[in-house]
């Protein structure tokens, strides 16, 4: 790698990590938020978080075919083409990335924050690159409420050591052990510096009553965690909160219970509760999203009505 290219990588990394001082105090009074990322985590090991993906945006074009891509948000593989992430990852600039998902790539199986690549769909042992076919946002999303999105990729993932799926939580419970969050996070709370590699941090769930008291409202659709040694901070919204399966679920693996969403003024992490959206996740469609399904149902009912009017002499069909 040339000296010029190394300097370019350093400069774009500096630009991308400028400080974001916006915070939310309570959900009732503020719309502002900071972008979370893992703080004081440990480098991920092979196969430790195979379900985690990086949604990457292009920083700069360095050749006719290649660009530098950097982490925009995290996400979790929940199916062959299906990734679960945060809706606010697509909110910036009047939802530009939601309207133009072709500007974003989804990368699995690689632990590096910034990568040089063409951006074309590609599967190798080092990384799997996918284009986005469709993004489905919750229709009632208003940060941080309903901060959830499903991303459908153009080509199925090839499962291997560093690429796999995670089971989503179907039941509401905080009785879970060994919870972790992962992402390309900050080196410390005091420095706004992004880790060059994937980090994994242990998380400790807060009882739901304490969570509601802290945020001064009903928090049934959220999960709060304590931040003692590890934390989430700026840069990894959409990433997973994964826990060892409790007695209410199938034992022997990890369960996706939360999606990294935000932090409040005292740096307490906030996660979207996955189990609260189990039906919404199941209904999300790659072919048109929830809205298109509802529209098709209306059209079908109208067609059936016309058929009945044609076959049967219903009074409603001939009001005169």
DRENKOLPA-536532 format. One record per residue (C-alpha): x, z, y. Coordinates in Angstrom, 1 decimal, padded with zeros to 4 digits. Example, Ala and Ser with C-alpha at 12.3 -4.5 7.8 and 13.67 -1.06 7.14 Angstrom:
BEGIN
px / pz / py
012.3 / 007.8 / -004.5
013.7 / 007.1 / -001.1
end
This chain:
BEGIN
px / pz / py
000.0 / 000.0 / 000.0
001.4 / -001.0 / 003.4
002.2 / 001.5 / 006.2
-000.4 / -000.2 / 008.4
-003.1 / 000.3 / 005.8
-002.2 / 003.9 / 005.3
-002.4 / 004.5 / 009.1
-005.8 / 002.7 / 009.1
-007.2 / 005.0 / 006.4
-006.0 / 008.1 / 008.3
-007.6 / 006.9 / 011.5
-011.0 / 006.0 / 010.1
-011.1 / 009.3 / 008.2
-010.5 / 011.1 / 011.5
-013.3 / 009.2 / 013.2
-015.7 / 009.8 / 010.4
-015.3 / 013.6 / 010.4
-016.1 / 014.3 / 014.0
-017.8 / 017.7 / 014.4
-021.6 / 018.0 / 014.2
-022.6 / 021.2 / 016.0
-026.4 / 020.8 / 015.5
-028.0 / 023.5 / 013.4
-031.5 / 024.6 / 012.4
-032.5 / 028.1 / 013.3
-035.9 / 028.3 / 011.5
-037.9 / 025.5 / 010.1
-040.7 / 026.3 / 012.4
-038.8 / 025.8 / 015.7
-036.1 / 023.1 / 015.2
-035.7 / 019.6 / 014.0
-031.9 / 019.6 / 014.2
-029.6 / 020.0 / 011.3
-026.0 / 019.8 / 010.1
-024.9 / 017.6 / 007.3
-023.9 / 019.7 / 004.4
-020.9 / 019.5 / 002.1
-019.2 / 021.7 / -000.5
-016.8 / 024.3 / 001.0
-014.1 / 026.1 / -000.8
-014.8 / 024.3 / -004.1
-012.4 / 023.4 / -006.9
-011.5 / 019.8 / -007.8
-013.9 / 018.4 / -010.4
-012.7 / 017.9 / -014.0
-013.4 / 014.8 / -016.2
-016.9 / 014.9 / -017.4
-017.9 / 018.0 / -015.4
-020.5 / 016.4 / -013.2
-021.1 / 012.9 / -014.7
-024.5 / 012.7 / -013.1
-023.2 / 012.9 / -009.5
-022.9 / 009.7 / -007.4
-021.6 / 008.9 / -004.0
-023.8 / 006.8 / -001.6
-021.1 / 005.0 / 000.4
-021.2 / 003.1 / 003.7
-018.7 / 000.6 / 004.9
-016.2 / 001.8 / 007.4
-014.1 / -001.3 / 008.1
-013.3 / -004.7 / 006.7
-009.6 / -005.0 / 005.7
-009.6 / -008.5 / 004.2
-012.0 / -011.4 / 003.7
-013.3 / -009.8 / 000.5
-012.6 / -006.1 / 000.7
-013.8 / -003.1 / 002.8
-013.1 / 000.6 / 003.0
-016.1 / 002.5 / 001.8
-016.6 / 006.2 / 002.6
-019.0 / 008.9 / 001.4
-022.3 / 009.0 / 003.2
-024.3 / 011.3 / 000.9
-024.4 / 012.6 / -002.6
-027.0 / 011.9 / -005.3
-027.8 / 012.5 / -009.0
-028.4 / 010.1 / -011.8
-031.8 / 010.9 / -013.4
-032.3 / 007.6 / -015.3
-030.6 / 004.3 / -016.2
-031.4 / 002.9 / -012.7
-032.7 / 006.0 / -010.9
-030.9 / 008.3 / -008.5
-032.3 / 011.3 / -006.8
-031.1 / 012.2 / -003.3
-032.2 / 013.5 / 000.1
-034.5 / 011.5 / 002.3
-032.6 / 012.3 / 005.5
-029.6 / 010.4 / 004.2
-031.6 / 007.3 / 005.3
-033.0 / 008.7 / 008.6
-030.2 / 007.9 / 011.1
-030.6 / 005.1 / 013.6
-034.4 / 004.8 / 013.1
-034.0 / 004.7 / 009.3
-031.6 / 001.8 / 009.4
-030.3 / 002.3 / 005.8
-033.8 / 002.6 / 004.5
-034.8 / -000.7 / 006.1
-031.4 / -002.3 / 005.1
-030.3 / -000.7 / 001.9
-027.9 / -003.6 / 001.3
-025.5 / -001.9 / 003.6
-025.1 / 001.0 / 001.2
-023.5 / 001.2 / -002.3
-024.0 / 003.8 / -005.0
-020.7 / 004.7 / -006.8
-020.5 / 006.7 / -010.1
-017.6 / 007.9 / -012.1
-015.0 / 008.2 / -009.3
-013.8 / 011.4 / -007.6
-012.4 / 009.8 / -004.5
-014.0 / 010.1 / -001.0
-012.8 / 006.7 / 000.3
-012.4 / 003.6 / -001.8
-011.3 / 000.0 / -001.2
-013.7 / -002.4 / -002.9
-015.6 / -005.7 / -002.4
-018.9 / -003.8 / -002.7
-020.1 / -006.1 / -005.5
-021.8 / -004.6 / -008.6
-019.0 / -003.7 / -010.9
-018.4 / -001.5 / -014.0
-014.9 / -000.3 / -014.9
-013.4 / 002.9 / -016.4
-012.4 / 004.0 / -012.9
-015.8 / 003.5 / -011.2
-019.2 / 002.0 / -011.4
-020.5 / 000.2 / -008.3
-024.1 / -000.6 / -007.8
-026.2 / -002.2 / -005.0
-029.5 / -000.6 / -004.1
-032.6 / -002.4 / -005.2
-035.1 / -000.1 / -003.5
-035.3 / 003.2 / -001.7
-038.5 / 005.3 / -002.0
-038.9 / 008.1 / 000.6
-041.5 / 010.8 / 000.4
-044.3 / 009.6 / 002.6
-044.6 / 013.0 / 004.2
-040.9 / 013.5 / 004.9
-040.3 / 015.3 / 008.2
-036.9 / 017.0 / 008.0
-036.5 / 019.3 / 006.3
-039.9 / 019.2 / 004.7
-040.2 / 016.9 / 001.7
-036.5 / 015.9 / 002.0
-036.4 / 013.9 / -001.1
-035.8 / 010.2 / -002.0
-035.4 / 008.1 / -005.1
-032.9 / 005.2 / -005.1
-033.2 / 002.4 / -007.6
-030.0 / 000.5 / -008.4
-029.7 / -003.2 / -009.3
-028.0 / -002.7 / -012.7
-028.3 / 000.1 / -015.3
-025.5 / 002.6 / -015.4
-023.2 / 002.5 / -018.4
-023.0 / 006.0 / -019.7
-019.5 / 007.3 / -020.5
-017.4 / 010.5 / -020.0
-017.7 / 010.4 / -016.2
-021.1 / 008.7 / -015.9
-024.3 / 010.2 / -017.3
-027.7 / 011.5 / -016.3
-029.1 / 015.0 / -015.7
-032.5 / 016.4 / -016.6
-034.7 / 017.3 / -013.6
-036.4 / 020.6 / -013.5
-040.1 / 020.6 / -014.4
-040.9 / 024.3 / -014.0
-040.5 / 026.6 / -011.0
-038.0 / 029.3 / -011.7
-035.1 / 031.1 / -010.1
-034.1 / 032.8 / -013.3
-031.1 / 030.5 / -013.9
-027.4 / 031.1 / -014.5
-024.1 / 029.3 / -013.7
-025.4 / 027.2 / -010.8
-023.0 / 024.7 / -009.1
-023.1 / 022.2 / -006.3
-020.7 / 019.3 / -006.1
-019.5 / 016.9 / -003.4
-016.7 / 015.6 / -001.1
-016.7 / 018.7 / 001.0
-014.8 / 020.6 / 003.7
-011.5 / 022.3 / 003.1
-012.8 / 025.4 / 004.9
-015.6 / 026.6 / 007.1
-013.4 / 026.7 / 010.2
-011.9 / 023.2 / 009.8
-014.0 / 020.0 / 009.9
-011.8 / 018.3 / 007.4
-013.2 / 016.4 / 004.4
-011.7 / 016.7 / 001.0
-010.2 / 013.5 / -000.4
-011.5 / 014.4 / -003.9
-014.7 / 015.6 / -005.5
-015.2 / 019.4 / -005.3
-017.4 / 021.7 / -007.4
-018.5 / 025.1 / -006.2
-020.4 / 028.0 / -007.8
-023.7 / 028.9 / -006.1
-025.8 / 032.0 / -006.3
-029.6 / 031.7 / -006.1
-031.5 / 033.8 / -003.6
-034.8 / 035.4 / -004.7
-037.8 / 033.4 / -003.3
-039.1 / 036.3 / -001.3
-035.8 / 036.7 / 000.4
-035.7 / 033.0 / 001.1
-039.1 / 033.1 / 002.8
-038.2 / 036.1 / 004.8
-035.0 / 034.5 / 006.1
-036.7 / 031.3 / 007.1
-039.9 / 033.1 / 008.4
-042.3 / 030.9 / 006.4
-043.4 / 030.0 / 002.9
-040.4 / 028.4 / 001.1
-042.0 / 027.5 / -002.2
-040.7 / 023.9 / -001.9
-037.1 / 025.1 / -001.2
-034.3 / 027.0 / -002.9
-031.9 / 029.2 / -000.9
-028.5 / 030.3 / -002.1
-026.1 / 033.0 / -000.9
-022.8 / 031.9 / 000.5
-020.0 / 034.4 / -000.4
-016.9 / 032.5 / -001.4
-018.3 / 029.0 / -001.8
-020.8 / 027.2 / 000.2
-022.2 / 023.8 / 001.2
-021.4 / 022.3 / 004.6
-021.1 / 019.0 / 006.3
-021.1 / 015.6 / 004.5
-022.8 / 015.9 / 001.1
-026.5 / 015.9 / 001.7
-028.4 / 014.7 / -001.3
-026.0 / 016.2 / -003.8
-027.1 / 018.3 / -006.8
-027.8 / 022.0 / -007.3
-027.4 / 022.2 / -011.1
-027.9 / 025.3 / -013.3
-027.5 / 026.3 / -016.9
-030.9 / 025.9 / -018.5
-032.9 / 029.1 / -018.7
-035.5 / 030.2 / -021.4
-038.2 / 028.2 / -019.7
-036.4 / 024.9 / -020.3
-034.5 / 023.4 / -023.2
-031.2 / 025.2 / -023.7
-027.8 / 023.7 / -024.1
-027.2 / 021.7 / -020.9
-027.6 / 021.6 / -017.2
-030.8 / 021.2 / -015.2
-031.1 / 019.6 / -011.7
-033.0 / 022.3 / -009.8
-032.2 / 021.4 / -006.2
-031.1 / 018.7 / -003.7
-028.6 / 019.6 / -000.9
-030.6 / 019.4 / 002.3
-029.5 / 021.6 / 005.2
-028.1 / 024.9 / 006.5
-029.3 / 027.4 / 009.0
-027.5 / 029.1 / 011.9
-025.8 / 031.7 / 009.6
-024.6 / 029.0 / 007.2
-027.0 / 029.8 / 004.5
-027.5 / 026.6 / 002.3
-030.9 / 025.1 / 001.8
-032.0 / 022.9 / -001.1
-035.1 / 020.9 / -001.8
-036.7 / 022.3 / -004.9
-036.9 / 019.5 / -007.5
-039.6 / 021.1 / -009.7
-042.0 / 021.0 / -006.7
-041.8 / 017.2 / -006.7
-041.9 / 016.5 / -010.5
-045.1 / 014.4 / -010.3
-043.8 / 012.5 / -007.2
-040.5 / 011.7 / -009.0
-042.3 / 010.5 / -012.1
-044.6 / 008.2 / -010.0
-041.8 / 006.6 / -007.9
-041.6 / 002.9 / -008.7
-038.7 / 000.5 / -008.4
-041.2 / -002.4 / -007.9
-042.9 / -001.1 / -004.8
-042.8 / 002.7 / -004.4
-045.8 / 005.0 / -004.3
-047.4 / 003.2 / -001.4
-047.6 / -000.1 / -003.3
-049.1 / 001.6 / -006.4
-051.9 / 003.1 / -004.3
-052.5 / -000.3 / -002.6
-052.7 / -002.0 / -006.0
-055.3 / 000.5 / -007.1
-057.4 / -000.3 / -004.0
-057.2 / -004.0 / -004.7
-058.1 / -003.5 / -008.3
-061.2 / -001.6 / -007.4
-062.3 / -004.3 / -004.9
-061.8 / -007.0 / -007.5
-063.9 / -005.0 / -010.1
-066.6 / -004.6 / -007.4
-066.7 / -008.4 / -006.8
-067.0 / -009.0 / -010.5
-069.8 / -006.6 / -010.9
-071.7 / -008.2 / -008.0
-071.2 / -011.6 / -009.7
-072.5 / -010.5 / -013.1
-075.1 / -007.9 / -012.1
-077.7 / -008.3 / -009.3
-076.8 / -005.0 / -007.6
-078.7 / -004.2 / -004.4
-075.5 / -003.3 / -002.6
-074.2 / -006.8 / -003.1
-077.3 / -008.3 / -001.4
-078.2 / -006.0 / 001.5
-080.7 / -008.6 / 002.9
end
